[in-house]
Amino acid sequence: MDVLYFAWVRERIGLPKETVTTTAKTVAELVAELRAREDRYELAFSDLSALRVAVDQELTDFDASIEGAREVAFFPPMTGG
């Protein structure tokens, strides 16, 4: 599956996108796998309340299923003006 990173998440991880192979069944399990990789992932996912997630371009929660998903995207909350 493709994992996309936007804004400061991308800056902390150093990649805009990567393809990952995972056994995770939920977004939270995927985050746990990513955090275990390296310090840069741990830093990017250290405060999940500061992140939003979309699965296959649908805004969702961290307990959402990713089974069969092709894309998961992480980004900070949007602000309007």
mmJSON file of the N, C-alpha and C atoms, coordinates in Angstrom:
{"data_MODEL":{"atom_site":{
"group_PDB":["ATOM","ATOM","ATOM","ATOM","ATOM","ATOM","ATOM","ATOM","ATOM","ATOM","ATOM","ATOM","ATOM","ATOM","ATOM","ATOM","ATOM","ATOM","ATOM","ATOM","ATOM","ATOM","ATOM","ATOM","ATOM","ATOM","ATOM","ATOM","ATOM","ATOM","ATOM","ATOM","ATOM","ATOM","ATOM","ATOM","ATOM","ATOM","ATOM","ATOM","ATOM","ATOM","ATOM","ATOM","ATOM","ATOM","ATOM","ATOM","ATOM","ATOM","ATOM","ATOM","ATOM","ATOM","ATOM","ATOM","ATOM","ATOM","ATOM","ATOM","ATOM","ATOM","ATOM","ATOM","ATOM","ATOM","ATOM","ATOM","ATOM","ATOM","ATOM","ATOM","ATOM","ATOM","ATOM","ATOM","ATOM","ATOM","ATOM","ATOM","ATOM","ATOM","ATOM","ATOM","ATOM","ATOM","ATOM","ATOM","ATOM","ATOM","ATOM","ATOM","ATOM","ATOM","ATOM","ATOM","ATOM","ATOM","ATOM","ATOM","ATOM","ATOM","ATOM","ATOM","ATOM","ATOM","ATOM","ATOM","ATOM","ATOM","ATOM","ATOM","ATOM","ATOM","ATOM","ATOM","ATOM","ATOM","ATOM","ATOM","ATOM","ATOM","ATOM","ATOM","ATOM","ATOM","ATOM","ATOM","ATOM","ATOM","ATOM","ATOM","ATOM","ATOM","ATOM","ATOM","ATOM","ATOM","ATOM","ATOM","ATOM","ATOM","ATOM","ATOM","ATOM","ATOM","ATOM","ATOM","ATOM","ATOM","ATOM","ATOM","ATOM","ATOM","ATOM","ATOM","ATOM","ATOM","ATOM","ATOM","ATOM","ATOM","ATOM","ATOM","ATOM","ATOM","ATOM","ATOM","ATOM","ATOM","ATOM","ATOM","ATOM","ATOM","ATOM","ATOM","ATOM","ATOM","ATOM","ATOM","ATOM","ATOM","ATOM","ATOM","ATOM","ATOM","ATOM","ATOM","ATOM","ATOM","ATOM","ATOM","ATOM","ATOM","ATOM","ATOM","ATOM","ATOM","ATOM","ATOM","ATOM","ATOM","ATOM","ATOM","ATOM","ATOM","ATOM","ATOM","ATOM","ATOM","ATOM","ATOM","ATOM","ATOM","ATOM","ATOM","ATOM","ATOM","ATOM","ATOM","ATOM","ATOM","ATOM","ATOM","ATOM","ATOM","ATOM","ATOM","ATOM","ATOM","ATOM","ATOM","ATOM","ATOM","ATOM","ATOM","ATOM","ATOM","ATOM","ATOM","ATOM","ATOM","ATOM"],
"id":[1,2,3,4,5,6,7,8,9,10,11,12,13,14,15,16,17,18,19,20,21,22,23,24,25,26,27,28,29,30,31,32,33,34,35,36,37,38,39,40,41,42,43,44,45,46,47,48,49,50,51,52,53,54,55,56,57,58,59,60,61,62,63,64,65,66,67,68,69,70,71,72,73,74,75,76,77,78,79,80,81,82,83,84,85,86,87,88,89,90,91,92,93,94,95,96,97,98,99,100,101,102,103,104,105,106,107,108,109,110,111,112,113,114,115,116,117,118,119,120,121,122,123,124,125,126,127,128,129,130,131,132,133,134,135,136,137,138,139,140,141,142,143,144,145,146,147,148,149,150,151,152,153,154,155,156,157,158,159,160,161,162,163,164,165,166,167,168,169,170,171,172,173,174,175,176,177,178,179,180,181,182,183,184,185,186,187,188,189,190,191,192,193,194,195,196,197,198,199,200,201,202,203,204,205,206,207,208,209,210,211,212,213,214,215,216,217,218,219,220,221,222,223,224,225,226,227,228,229,230,231,232,233,234,235,236,237,238,239,240,241,242,243],
"type_symbol":["N","C","C","N","C","C","N","C","C","N","C","C","N","C","C","N","C","C","N","C","C","N","C","C","N","C","C","N","C","C","N","C","C","N","C","C","N","C","C","N","C","C","N","C","C","N","C","C","N","C","C","N","C","C","N","C","C","N","C","C","N","C","C","N","C","C","N","C","C","N","C","C","N","C","C","N","C","C","N","C","C","N","C","C","N","C","C","N","C","C","N","C","C","N","C","C","N","C","C","N","C","C","N","C","C","N","C","C","N","C","C","N","C","C","N","C","C","N","C","C","N","C","C","N","C","C","N","C","C","N","C","C","N","C","C","N","C","C","N","C","C","N","C","C","N","C","C","N","C","C","N","C","C","N","C","C","N","C","C","N","C","C","N","C","C","N","C","C","N","C","C","N","C","C","N","C","C","N","C","C","N","C","C","N","C","C","N","C","C","N","C","C","N","C","C","N","C","C","N","C","C","N","C","C","N","C","C","N","C","C","N","C","C","N","C","C","N","C","C","N","C","C","N","C","C","N","C","C","N","C","C","N","C","C","N","C","C","N","C","C","N","C","C"],
"label_atom_id":["N","CA","C","N","CA","C","N","CA","C","N","CA","C","N","CA","C","N","CA","C","N","CA","C","N","CA","C","N","CA","C","N","CA","C","N","CA","C","N","CA","C","N","CA","C","N","CA","C","N","CA","C","N","CA","C","N","CA","C","N","CA","C","N","CA","C","N","CA","C","N","CA","C","N","CA","C","N","CA","C","N","CA","C","N","CA","C","N","CA","C","N","CA","C","N","CA","C","N","CA","C","N","CA","C","N","CA","C","N","CA","C","N","CA","C","N","CA","C","N","CA","C","N","CA","C","N","CA","C","N","CA","C","N","CA","C","N","CA","C","N","CA","C","N","CA","C","N","CA","C","N","CA","C","N","CA","C","N","CA","C","N","CA","C","N","CA","C","N","CA","C","N","CA","C","N","CA","C","N","CA","C","N","CA","C","N","CA","C","N","CA","C","N","CA","C","N","CA","C","N","CA","C","N","CA","C","N","CA","C","N","CA","C","N","CA","C","N","CA","C","N","CA","C","N","CA","C","N","CA","C","N","CA","C","N","CA","C","N","CA","C","N","CA","C","N","CA","C","N","CA","C","N","CA","C","N","CA","C","N","CA","C","N","CA","C","N","CA","C","N","CA","C","N","CA","C","N","CA","C","N","CA","C"],
"label_alt_id":[null,null,null,null,null,null,null,null,null,null,null,null,null,null,null,null,null,null,null,null,null,null,null,null,null,null,null,null,null,null,null,null,null,null,null,null,null,null,null,null,null,null,null,null,null,null,null,null,null,null,null,null,null,null,null,null,null,null,null,null,null,null,null,null,null,null,null,null,null,null,null,null,null,null,null,null,null,null,null,null,null,null,null,null,null,null,null,null,null,null,null,null,null,null,null,null,null,null,null,null,null,null,null,null,null,null,null,null,null,null,null,null,null,null,null,null,null,null,null,null,null,null,null,null,null,null,null,null,null,null,null,null,null,null,null,null,null,null,null,null,null,null,null,null,null,null,null,null,null,null,null,null,null,null,null,null,null,null,null,null,null,null,null,null,null,null,null,null,null,null,null,null,null,null,null,null,null,null,null,null,null,null,null,null,null,null,null,null,null,null,null,null,null,null,null,null,null,null,null,null,null,null,null,null,null,null,null,null,null,null,null,null,null,null,null,null,null,null,null,null,null,null,null,null,null,null,null,null,null,null,null,null,null,null,null,null,null,null,null,null,null,null,null],
"label_comp_id":["MET","MET","MET","ASP","ASP","ASP","VAL","VAL","VAL","LEU","LEU","LEU","TYR","TYR","TYR","PHE","PHE","PHE","ALA","ALA","ALA","TRP","TRP","TRP","VAL","VAL","VAL","ARG","ARG","ARG","GLU","GLU","GLU","ARG","ARG","ARG","ILE","ILE","ILE","GLY","GLY","GLY","LEU","LEU","LEU","PRO","PRO","PRO","LYS","LYS","LYS","GLU","GLU","GLU","THR","THR","THR","VAL","VAL","VAL","THR","THR","THR","THR","THR","THR","THR","THR","THR","ALA","ALA","ALA","LYS","LYS","LYS","THR","THR","THR","VAL","VAL","VAL","ALA","ALA","ALA","GLU","GLU","GLU","LEU","LEU","LEU","VAL","VAL","VAL","ALA","ALA","ALA","GLU","GLU","GLU","LEU","LEU","LEU","ARG","ARG","ARG","ALA","ALA","ALA","ARG","ARG","ARG","GLU","GLU","GLU","ASP","ASP","ASP","ARG","ARG","ARG","TYR","TYR","TYR","GLU","GLU","GLU","LEU","LEU","LEU","ALA","ALA","ALA","PHE","PHE","PHE","SER","SER","SER","ASP","ASP","ASP","LEU","LEU","LEU","SER","SER","SER","ALA","ALA","ALA","LEU","LEU","LEU","ARG","ARG","ARG","VAL","VAL","VAL","ALA","ALA","ALA","VAL","VAL","VAL","ASP","ASP","ASP","GLN","GLN","GLN","GLU","GLU","GLU","LEU","LEU","LEU","THR","THR","THR","ASP","ASP","ASP","PHE","PHE","PHE","ASP","ASP","ASP","ALA","ALA","ALA","SER","SER","SER","ILE","ILE","ILE","GLU","GLU","GLU","GLY","GLY","GLY","ALA","ALA","ALA","ARG","ARG","ARG","GLU","GLU","GLU","VAL","VAL","VAL","ALA","ALA","ALA","PHE","PHE","PHE","PHE","PHE","PHE","PRO","PRO","PRO","PRO","PRO","PRO","MET","MET","MET","THR","THR","THR","GLY","GLY","GLY","GLY","GLY","GLY"],
"label_asym_id":["A","A","A","A","A","A","A","A","A","A","A","A","A","A","A","A","A","A","A","A","A","A","A","A","A","A","A","A","A","A","A","A","A","A","A","A","A","A","A","A","A","A","A","A","A","A","A","A","A","A","A","A","A","A","A","A","A","A","A","A","A","A","A","A","A","A","A","A","A","A","A","A","A","A","A","A","A","A","A","A","A","A","A","A","A","A","A","A","A","A","A","A","A","A","A","A","A","A","A","A","A","A","A","A","A","A","A","A","A","A","A","A","A","A","A","A","A","A","A","A","A","A","A","A","A","A","A","A","A","A","A","A","A","A","A","A","A","A","A","A","A","A","A","A","A","A","A","A","A","A","A","A","A","A","A","A","A","A","A","A","A","A","A","A","A","A","A","A","A","A","A","A","A","A","A","A","A","A","A","A","A","A","A","A","A","A","A","A","A","A","A","A","A","A","A","A","A","A","A","A","A","A","A","A","A","A","A","A","A","A","A","A","A","A","A","A","A","A","A","A","A","A","A","A","A","A","A","A","A","A","A","A","A","A","A","A","A","A","A","A","A","A","A"],
"label_entity_id":["1","1","1","1","1","1","1","1","1","1","1","1","1","1","1","1","1","1","1","1","1","1","1","1","1","1","1","1","1","1","1","1","1","1","1","1","1","1","1","1","1","1","1","1","1","1","1","1","1","1","1","1","1","1","1","1","1","1","1","1","1","1","1","1","1","1","1","1","1","1","1","1","1","1","1","1","1","1","1","1","1","1","1","1","1","1","1","1","1","1","1","1","1","1","1","1","1","1","1","1","1","1","1","1","1","1","1","1","1","1","1","1","1","1","1","1","1","1","1","1","1","1","1","1","1","1","1","1","1","1","1","1","1","1","1","1","1","1","1","1","1","1","1","1","1","1","1","1","1","1","1","1","1","1","1","1","1","1","1","1","1","1","1","1","1","1","1","1","1","1","1","1","1","1","1","1","1","1","1","1","1","1","1","1","1","1","1","1","1","1","1","1","1","1","1","1","1","1","1","1","1","1","1","1","1","1","1","1","1","1","1","1","1","1","1","1","1","1","1","1","1","1","1","1","1","1","1","1","1","1","1","1","1","1","1","1","1","1","1","1","1","1","1"],
"label_seq_id":[1,1,1,2,2,2,3,3,3,4,4,4,5,5,5,6,6,6,7,7,7,8,8,8,9,9,9,10,10,10,11,11,11,12,12,12,13,13,13,14,14,14,15,15,15,16,16,16,17,17,17,18,18,18,19,19,19,20,20,20,21,21,21,22,22,22,23,23,23,24,24,24,25,25,25,26,26,26,27,27,27,28,28,28,29,29,29,30,30,30,31,31,31,32,32,32,33,33,33,34,34,34,35,35,35,36,36,36,37,37,37,38,38,38,39,39,39,40,40,40,41,41,41,42,42,42,43,43,43,44,44,44,45,45,45,46,46,46,47,47,47,48,48,48,49,49,49,50,50,50,51,51,51,52,52,52,53,53,53,54,54,54,55,55,55,56,56,56,57,57,57,58,58,58,59,59,59,60,60,60,61,61,61,62,62,62,63,63,63,64,64,64,65,65,65,66,66,66,67,67,67,68,68,68,69,69,69,70,70,70,71,71,71,72,72,72,73,73,73,74,74,74,75,75,75,76,76,76,77,77,77,78,78,78,79,79,79,80,80,80,81,81,81],
"pdbx_PDB_ins_code":[null,null,null,null,null,null,null,null,null,null,null,null,null,null,null,null,null,null,null,null,null,null,null,null,null,null,null,null,null,null,null,null,null,null,null,null,null,null,null,null,null,null,null,null,null,null,null,null,null,null,null,null,null,null,null,null,null,null,null,null,null,null,null,null,null,null,null,null,null,null,null,null,null,null,null,null,null,null,null,null,null,null,null,null,null,null,null,null,null,null,null,null,null,null,null,null,null,null,null,null,null,null,null,null,null,null,null,null,null,null,null,null,null,null,null,null,null,null,null,null,null,null,null,null,null,null,null,null,null,null,null,null,null,null,null,null,null,null,null,null,null,null,null,null,null,null,null,null,null,null,null,null,null,null,null,null,null,null,null,null,null,null,null,null,null,null,null,null,null,null,null,null,null,null,null,null,null,null,null,null,null,null,null,null,null,null,null,null,null,null,null,null,null,null,null,null,null,null,null,null,null,null,null,null,null,null,null,null,null,null,null,null,null,null,null,null,null,null,null,null,null,null,null,null,null,null,null,null,null,null,null,null,null,null,null,null,null,null,null,null,null,null,null],
"Cartn_x":[0.843,0.0,0.89,0.376,1.097,0.748,1.768,1.575,2.085,1.211,1.54,1.664,2.64,2.883,2.815,2.126,1.958,2.442,2.847,3.239,4.375,4.249,5.349,5.566,4.575,4.762,5.802,5.65,6.611,7.999,8.064,9.355,10.061,9.34,9.945,10.4,9.612,9.964,10.973,10.885,11.834,11.396,10.146,9.602,8.184,7.805,6.409,5.509,6.117,5.328,6.254,5.713,6.453,5.462,5.923,5.116,5.554,4.595,4.913,4.149,4.776,4.123,3.834,2.596,2.206,1.274,1.295,0.325,-0.743,-0.653,-1.598,-3.017,-3.961,-5.37,-6.075,-5.474,-6.053,-4.982,-5.432,-4.49,-3.581,-4.141,-3.342,-2.246,-2.548,-1.533,-0.458,-0.85,0.118,1.029,0.462,1.258,2.258,1.832,2.73,3.892,3.613,4.679,5.641,5.106,5.951,6.799,6.204,6.935,8.104,7.964,9.025,10.199,10.033,11.086,12.315,12.118,13.227,12.738,13.685,13.356,12.55,12.813,12.094,10.597,10.246,8.829,8.24,9.012,8.567,8.255,9.112,8.89,7.639,7.481,6.337,5.01,4.997,3.752,3.676,4.457,4.499,3.224,2.486,1.248,0.135,-0.58,-1.616,-2.771,-2.943,-4.012,-3.722,-2.481,-2.094,-2.122,-2.659,-2.688,-4.098,-4.301,-5.512,-5.063,-6.003,-5.678,-6.807,-6.424,-7.396,-7.002,-7.994,-7.79,-8.499,-7.741,-8.269,-9.044,-8.433,-8.921,-10.214,-10.527,-11.688,-11.19,-11.509,-11.114,-11.697,-10.863,-11.298,-10.565,-10.766,-10.121,-8.999,-8.193,-7.057,-7.477,-8.716,-9.176,-9.807,-9.756,-10.353,-9.558,-10.268,-9.647,-8.866,-7.733,-6.979,-6.898,-7.648,-7.636,-8.181,-7.395,-7.78,-7.521,-7.031,-6.771,-5.56,-5.615,-4.478,-3.642,-4.227,-3.527,-3.956,-2.965,-3.211,-2.404,-3.051,-2.388,-2.457,-1.344,-1.264,-0.968,-1.677,-1.518,-2.001,-1.528,-2.029,-3.437,-4.157,-5.505,-5.44,-6.443,-6.508,-7.12,-6.645,-7.239,-7.702,-8.774,-9.301,-9.068,-9.289,-9.052,-9.891],
"Cartn_y":[-1.16,0.0,1.225,2.312,3.575,4.336,4.912,5.763,7.146,8.142,9.516,10.372,11.298,12.201,13.63,14.502,15.884,16.851,18.043,19.16,18.74,19.048,18.764,17.268,16.447,14.991,14.572,15.078,14.804,15.316,16.503,17.079,16.235,15.738,14.93,13.564,12.97,11.646,11.748,12.819,13.015,12.416,11.995,11.395,11.908,12.141,12.494,11.262,10.106,8.905,7.699,6.583,5.325,4.178,3.091,1.882,0.952,0.51,-0.36,-1.666,-2.694,-3.985,-4.101,-4.38,-4.38,-5.533,-5.922,-6.906,-6.205,-4.883,-4.098,-4.232,-4.245,-4.323,-2.98,-2.079,-0.75,0.32,1.557,2.667,2.7,2.504,2.538,1.48,0.294,-0.759,-0.377,0.256,0.731,1.779,2.707,3.735,3.078,2.07,1.372,0.733,0.134,-0.458,0.613,1.726,2.805,3.405,3.642,4.221,3.344,2.04,1.113,1.103,1.686,1.682,2.483,3.769,4.69,5.862,6.605,7.768,8.808,8.979,10.01,9.696,8.424,8.035,8.224,7.867,8.062,9.533,10.408,11.847,12.298,11.848,12.265,11.808,10.645,10.093,10.166,11.044,11.119,11.691,12.506,13.101,12.91,11.818,11.506,12.494,13.211,14.203,15.375,15.499,16.572,16.1,14.91,14.338,13.96,13.969,13.442,12.35,11.474,10.364,10.153,9.754,9.387,8.024,7.175,5.856,5.877,5.627,5.703,7.009,8.107,9.471,9.781,8.991,9.25,9.533,10.703,11.071,10.064,9.592,8.557,8.684,7.72,7.696,6.663,6.727,5.815,4.371,4.148,2.773,2.175,2.909,2.438,1.278,0.405,-0.728,-0.247,-0.896,-0.63,-1.881,-2.895,-4.121,-3.826,-4.153,-3.905,-2.487,-1.62,-0.226,-0.153,0.826,1.065,2.246,3.131,4.353,4.816,5.219,5.852,7.147,8.247,9.554,10.157,10.755,11.427,12.901,13.75,15.196,15.913,17.141,17.919,18.416,18.797,19.354,20.586,20.754,21.912,23.094,24.269,25.472,26.361,27.051,27.938,29.391,30.249,31.645,32.552],
"Cartn_z":[0.0,0.0,0.0,-0.562,-0.557,0.716,1.34,2.506,2.12,2.254,1.878,3.121,3.073,4.189,3.673,4.409,3.988,5.07,4.644,5.516,6.448,7.744,8.663,8.873,8.595,8.688,7.65,6.437,5.362,5.733,6.312,6.691,7.745,8.707,9.775,9.269,8.387,7.88,6.737,5.968,4.875,3.561,3.491,2.268,2.04,0.787,0.528,0.438,0.089,-0.173,-0.129,0.31,0.234,0.114,-0.424,-0.522,0.598,1.398,2.529,2.424,2.936,3.109,4.598,4.934,6.343,6.655,7.911,8.409,9.242,9.335,10.133,9.591,10.501,10.12,10.286,11.079,11.306,11.097,10.997,10.882,12.106,13.291,14.518,14.501,13.998,13.905,12.891,11.793,10.809,11.442,12.179,12.856,13.808,14.549,15.477,14.725,13.569,12.756,12.26,11.791,11.287,12.411,13.566,14.698,15.116,14.964,15.363,14.387,13.21,12.194,12.588,12.85,13.092,13.931,14.474,15.296,14.533,13.242,12.485,12.405,12.326,12.339,13.739,14.749,16.134,16.379,15.892,16.049,15.298,14.074,13.25,13.838,14.478,15.013,16.537,17.148,18.605,19.217,18.465,18.989,17.957,18.072,17.086,17.119,18.224,18.274,17.334,16.888,15.96,14.51,14.272,12.923,12.499,11.219,10.6,9.641,9.31,8.42,7.429,6.233,5.201,4.65,4.467,3.859,2.517,1.467,0.105,-0.116,0.337,0.161,0.908,1.937,2.793,4.198,4.729,6.077,7.061,7.986,8.913,10.237,11.133,12.439,12.454,13.514,13.612,13.891,14.305,14.519,13.258,12.158,10.9,10.303,9.642,8.952,7.731,7.489,6.26,5.391,5.756,4.963,3.572,2.561,1.181,0.708,1.59,1.206,0.284,-0.604,-1.5,-1.058,-0.22,0.153,1.541,2.328,3.619,3.62,3.991,4.001,5.391,5.82,7.113,6.892,7.632,7.439,8.701,8.916,10.05,9.766,10.811,10.597,9.712,8.913,8.021,8.774,8.454,9.033,7.903,8.127,7.11,7.476,6.514,6.831,5.997],
"occupancy":[1.0,1.0,1.0,1.0,1.0,1.0,1.0,1.0,1.0,1.0,1.0,1.0,1.0,1.0,1.0,1.0,1.0,1.0,1.0,1.0,1.0,1.0,1.0,1.0,1.0,1.0,1.0,1.0,1.0,1.0,1.0,1.0,1.0,1.0,1.0,1.0,1.0,1.0,1.0,1.0,1.0,1.0,1.0,1.0,1.0,1.0,1.0,1.0,1.0,1.0,1.0,1.0,1.0,1.0,1.0,1.0,1.0,1.0,1.0,1.0,1.0,1.0,1.0,1.0,1.0,1.0,1.0,1.0,1.0,1.0,1.0,1.0,1.0,1.0,1.0,1.0,1.0,1.0,1.0,1.0,1.0,1.0,1.0,1.0,1.0,1.0,1.0,1.0,1.0,1.0,1.0,1.0,1.0,1.0,1.0,1.0,1.0,1.0,1.0,1.0,1.0,1.0,1.0,1.0,1.0,1.0,1.0,1.0,1.0,1.0,1.0,1.0,1.0,1.0,1.0,1.0,1.0,1.0,1.0,1.0,1.0,1.0,1.0,1.0,1.0,1.0,1.0,1.0,1.0,1.0,1.0,1.0,1.0,1.0,1.0,1.0,1.0,1.0,1.0,1.0,1.0,1.0,1.0,1.0,1.0,1.0,1.0,1.0,1.0,1.0,1.0,1.0,1.0,1.0,1.0,1.0,1.0,1.0,1.0,1.0,1.0,1.0,1.0,1.0,1.0,1.0,1.0,1.0,1.0,1.0,1.0,1.0,1.0,1.0,1.0,1.0,1.0,1.0,1.0,1.0,1.0,1.0,1.0,1.0,1.0,1.0,1.0,1.0,1.0,1.0,1.0,1.0,1.0,1.0,1.0,1.0,1.0,1.0,1.0,1.0,1.0,1.0,1.0,1.0,1.0,1.0,1.0,1.0,1.0,1.0,1.0,1.0,1.0,1.0,1.0,1.0,1.0,1.0,1.0,1.0,1.0,1.0,1.0,1.0,1.0,1.0,1.0,1.0,1.0,1.0,1.0,1.0,1.0,1.0,1.0,1.0,1.0,1.0,1.0,1.0,1.0,1.0,1.0],
"B_iso_or_equiv":[0.0,0.0,0.0,0.0,0.0,0.0,0.0,0.0,0.0,0.0,0.0,0.0,0.0,0.0,0.0,0.0,0.0,0.0,0.0,0.0,0.0,0.0,0.0,0.0,0.0,0.0,0.0,0.0,0.0,0.0,0.0,0.0,0.0,0.0,0.0,0.0,0.0,0.0,0.0,0.0,0.0,0.0,0.0,0.0,0.0,0.0,0.0,0.0,0.0,0.0,0.0,0.0,0.0,0.0,0.0,0.0,0.0,0.0,0.0,0.0,0.0,0.0,0.0,0.0,0.0,0.0,0.0,0.0,0.0,0.0,0.0,0.0,0.0,0.0,0.0,0.0,0.0,0.0,0.0,0.0,0.0,0.0,0.0,0.0,0.0,0.0,0.0,0.0,0.0,0.0,0.0,0.0,0.0,0.0,0.0,0.0,0.0,0.0,0.0,0.0,0.0,0.0,0.0,0.0,0.0,0.0,0.0,0.0,0.0,0.0,0.0,0.0,0.0,0.0,0.0,0.0,0.0,0.0,0.0,0.0,0.0,0.0,0.0,0.0,0.0,0.0,0.0,0.0,0.0,0.0,0.0,0.0,0.0,0.0,0.0,0.0,0.0,0.0,0.0,0.0,0.0,0.0,0.0,0.0,0.0,0.0,0.0,0.0,0.0,0.0,0.0,0.0,0.0,0.0,0.0,0.0,0.0,0.0,0.0,0.0,0.0,0.0,0.0,0.0,0.0,0.0,0.0,0.0,0.0,0.0,0.0,0.0,0.0,0.0,0.0,0.0,0.0,0.0,0.0,0.0,0.0,0.0,0.0,0.0,0.0,0.0,0.0,0.0,0.0,0.0,0.0,0.0,0.0,0.0,0.0,0.0,0.0,0.0,0.0,0.0,0.0,0.0,0.0,0.0,0.0,0.0,0.0,0.0,0.0,0.0,0.0,0.0,0.0,0.0,0.0,0.0,0.0,0.0,0.0,0.0,0.0,0.0,0.0,0.0,0.0,0.0,0.0,0.0,0.0,0.0,0.0,0.0,0.0,0.0,0.0,0.0,0.0,0.0,0.0,0.0,0.0,0.0,0.0],
"pdbx_formal_charge":[null,null,null,null,null,null,null,null,null,null,null,null,null,null,null,null,null,null,null,null,null,null,null,null,null,null,null,null,null,null,null,null,null,null,null,null,null,null,null,null,null,null,null,null,null,null,null,null,null,null,null,null,null,null,null,null,null,null,null,null,null,null,null,null,null,null,null,null,null,null,null,null,null,null,null,null,null,null,null,null,null,null,null,null,null,null,null,null,null,null,null,null,null,null,null,null,null,null,null,null,null,null,null,null,null,null,null,null,null,null,null,null,null,null,null,null,null,null,null,null,null,null,null,null,null,null,null,null,null,null,null,null,null,null,null,null,null,null,null,null,null,null,null,null,null,null,null,null,null,null,null,null,null,null,null,null,null,null,null,null,null,null,null,null,null,null,null,null,null,null,null,null,null,null,null,null,null,null,null,null,null,null,null,null,null,null,null,null,null,null,null,null,null,null,null,null,null,null,null,null,null,null,null,null,null,null,null,null,null,null,null,null,null,null,null,null,null,null,null,null,null,null,null,null,null,null,null,null,null,null,null,null,null,null,null,null,null,null,null,null,null,null,null],
"auth_seq_id":[1,1,1,2,2,2,3,3,3,4,4,4,5,5,5,6,6,6,7,7,7,8,8,8,9,9,9,10,10,10,11,11,11,12,12,12,13,13,13,14,14,14,15,15,15,16,16,16,17,17,17,18,18,18,19,19,19,20,20,20,21,21,21,22,22,22,23,23,23,24,24,24,25,25,25,26,26,26,27,27,27,28,28,28,29,29,29,30,30,30,31,31,31,32,32,32,33,33,33,34,34,34,35,35,35,36,36,36,37,37,37,38,38,38,39,39,39,40,40,40,41,41,41,42,42,42,43,43,43,44,44,44,45,45,45,46,46,46,47,47,47,48,48,48,49,49,49,50,50,50,51,51,51,52,52,52,53,53,53,54,54,54,55,55,55,56,56,56,57,57,57,58,58,58,59,59,59,60,60,60,61,61,61,62,62,62,63,63,63,64,64,64,65,65,65,66,66,66,67,67,67,68,68,68,69,69,69,70,70,70,71,71,71,72,72,72,73,73,73,74,74,74,75,75,75,76,76,76,77,77,77,78,78,78,79,79,79,80,80,80,81,81,81],
"auth_comp_id":["MET","MET","MET","ASP","ASP","ASP","VAL","VAL","VAL","LEU","LEU","LEU","TYR","TYR","TYR","PHE","PHE","PHE","ALA","ALA","ALA","TRP","TRP","TRP","VAL","VAL","VAL","ARG","ARG","ARG","GLU","GLU","GLU","ARG","ARG","ARG","ILE","ILE","ILE","GLY","GLY","GLY","LEU","LEU","LEU","PRO","PRO","PRO","LYS","LYS","LYS","GLU","GLU","GLU","THR","THR","THR","VAL","VAL","VAL","THR","THR","THR","THR","THR","THR","THR","THR","THR","ALA","ALA","ALA","LYS","LYS","LYS","THR","THR","THR","VAL","VAL","VAL","ALA","ALA","ALA","GLU","GLU","GLU","LEU","LEU","LEU","VAL","VAL","VAL","ALA","ALA","ALA","GLU","GLU","GLU","LEU","LEU","LEU","ARG","ARG","ARG","ALA","ALA","ALA","ARG","ARG","ARG","GLU","GLU","GLU","ASP","ASP","ASP","ARG","ARG","ARG","TYR","TYR","TYR","GLU","GLU","GLU","LEU","LEU","LEU","ALA","ALA","ALA","PHE","PHE","PHE","SER","SER","SER","ASP","ASP","ASP","LEU","LEU","LEU","SER","SER","SER","ALA","ALA","ALA","LEU","LEU","LEU","ARG","ARG","ARG","VAL","VAL","VAL","ALA","ALA","ALA","VAL","VAL","VAL","ASP","ASP","ASP","GLN","GLN","GLN","GLU","GLU","GLU","LEU","LEU","LEU","THR","THR","THR","ASP","ASP","ASP","PHE","PHE","PHE","ASP","ASP","ASP","ALA","ALA","ALA","SER","SER","SER","ILE","ILE","ILE","GLU","GLU","GLU","GLY","GLY","GLY","ALA","ALA","ALA","ARG","ARG","ARG","GLU","GLU","GLU","VAL","VAL","VAL","ALA","ALA","ALA","PHE","PHE","PHE","PHE","PHE","PHE","PRO","PRO","PRO","PRO","PRO","PRO","MET","MET","MET","THR","THR","THR","GLY","GLY","GLY","GLY","GLY","GLY"],
"auth_asym_id":["A","A","A","A","A","A","A","A","A","A","A","A","A","A","A","A","A","A","A","A","A","A","A","A","A","A","A","A","A","A","A","A","A","A","A","A","A","A","A","A","A","A","A","A","A","A","A","A","A","A","A","A","A","A","A","A","A","A","A","A","A","A","A","A","A","A","A","A","A","A","A","A","A","A","A","A","A","A","A","A","A","A","A","A","A","A","A","A","A","A","A","A","A","A","A","A","A","A","A","A","A","A","A","A","A","A","A","A","A","A","A","A","A","A","A","A","A","A","A","A","A","A","A","A","A","A","A","A","A","A","A","A","A","A","A","A","A","A","A","A","A","A","A","A","A","A","A","A","A","A","A","A","A","A","A","A","A","A","A","A","A","A","A","A","A","A","A","A","A","A","A","A","A","A","A","A","A","A","A","A","A","A","A","A","A","A","A","A","A","A","A","A","A","A","A","A","A","A","A","A","A","A","A","A","A","A","A","A","A","A","A","A","A","A","A","A","A","A","A","A","A","A","A","A","A","A","A","A","A","A","A","A","A","A","A","A","A","A","A","A","A","A","A"],
"auth_atom_id":["N","CA","C","N","CA","C","N","CA","C","N","CA","C","N","CA","C","N","CA","C","N","CA","C","N","CA","C","N","CA","C","N","CA","C","N","CA","C","N","CA","C","N","CA","C","N","CA","C","N","CA","C","N","CA","C","N","CA","C","N","CA","C","N","CA","C","N","CA","C","N","CA","C","N","CA","C","N","CA","C","N","CA","C","N","CA","C","N","CA","C","N","CA","C","N","CA","C","N","CA","C","N","CA","C","N","CA","C","N","CA","C","N","CA","C","N","CA","C","N","CA","C","N","CA","C","N","CA","C","N","CA","C","N","CA","C","N","CA","C","N","CA","C","N","CA","C","N","CA","C","N","CA","C","N","CA","C","N","CA","C","N","CA","C","N","CA","C","N","CA","C","N","CA","C","N","CA","C","N","CA","C","N","CA","C","N","CA","C","N","CA","C","N","CA","C","N","CA","C","N","CA","C","N","CA","C","N","CA","C","N","CA","C","N","CA","C","N","CA","C","N","CA","C","N","CA","C","N","CA","C","N","CA","C","N","CA","C","N","CA","C","N","CA","C","N","CA","C","N","CA","C","N","CA","C","N","CA","C","N","CA","C","N","CA","C","N","CA","C","N","CA","C","N","CA","C","N","CA","C","N","CA","C"],
"pdbx_PDB_model_num":[1,1,1,1,1,1,1,1,1,1,1,1,1,1,1,1,1,1,1,1,1,1,1,1,1,1,1,1,1,1,1,1,1,1,1,1,1,1,1,1,1,1,1,1,1,1,1,1,1,1,1,1,1,1,1,1,1,1,1,1,1,1,1,1,1,1,1,1,1,1,1,1,1,1,1,1,1,1,1,1,1,1,1,1,1,1,1,1,1,1,1,1,1,1,1,1,1,1,1,1,1,1,1,1,1,1,1,1,1,1,1,1,1,1,1,1,1,1,1,1,1,1,1,1,1,1,1,1,1,1,1,1,1,1,1,1,1,1,1,1,1,1,1,1,1,1,1,1,1,1,1,1,1,1,1,1,1,1,1,1,1,1,1,1,1,1,1,1,1,1,1,1,1,1,1,1,1,1,1,1,1,1,1,1,1,1,1,1,1,1,1,1,1,1,1,1,1,1,1,1,1,1,1,1,1,1,1,1,1,1,1,1,1,1,1,1,1,1,1,1,1,1,1,1,1,1,1,1,1,1,1,1,1,1,1,1,1,1,1,1,1,1,1]
}}}
